[in-house]
Amino acid sequence: IMFPMIAKMSEWRRARDLAEAVRVQLNAPVLPLGIMIEVPSAALLADCFAKEVDFFSVGSNDLTQYTLAMDRLNPNLCNEADSYHPSLLRLIEMTVKAADANGKWVGVCGNMAADPNIACLLVGLGVHELSVSPANVPYVKNILRSISFKKLQIKAQKALQMSSSECVMAM
């Protein structure tokens, strides 16, 4: 079970407690409970969340929108949705490090995961799972299978040091 738009520990704990109450009421089995990392505050608190959740799923479309302070549905601003922005990569890196330190996994869904070039960076950052539309699976698989994991890690570390999307794209 994955809870969206969690920004504070208190929200997570309330959602977790409600899920547990329903589980007990229904005498249902225990299921993994995780949160979507869709707002910067969740990524910045990933080390705290990782001690309590079972997994993270980065919602890259919303995380992009909220990190870059732009409305991705506004036709005048949608072109500003920049999946190559180094700040997004840094937030994802923070999330992955927190998850790894606590034995949890991180997935990414949305436009970032579907772009084969960014998918390489995500895997290099240590993301465990990419959720992409069926049409994009062959492209993402093909490029990921053609590059060693070590090279992906090196590329991701270089991207984290860059200060602009243009530099990341050029790489």
DAPE-V641170 format. One record per helix or strand of 3 or more residues. SS is the DSSP state (H for helix, E for strand). FROM is the first residue (numbers start at 0). TO is the last residue. Records with the same first field share a line. If there is no record, write none. Layout:
SS = FROM-TO / FROM-TO
//
This chain:
H = 8-25 / 39-43 / 45-48 / 59-66 / 77-79 / 85-100 / 110-113 / 115-124 / 133-144 / 148-160 / 164-169
E = 33-36 / 54-58 / 104-108 / 128-130
//
